[in-house]
Amino acid sequence: MAFVITSPCIGEKAGECVEVCPVDCIEEGDDMFYIDPDICIDCGACEAVCPVEAIFMEDEVPEDEHEYISLNRRFFEDS
């Protein structure tokens, strides 16, 4: 299971999450950051520093944000 970045990140892109990630699984997209679910080690470092509380464990993503689970995965499939 991986962490997922959701809609509060859109336009924010503060980047603290990238700086603390020990495995470099977070990449910047056009309008937000994305977490590669195949690299994420579920350490939670990114979640703790997100200034807009946009990062959730995959199984804790709010129901109205579930589309971001597949958006994060697709970002890396299309790269």
Order of alpha helices (4+ residues) and beta strands (2+ residues): beta-alpha-beta-beta-alpha-beta-alpha
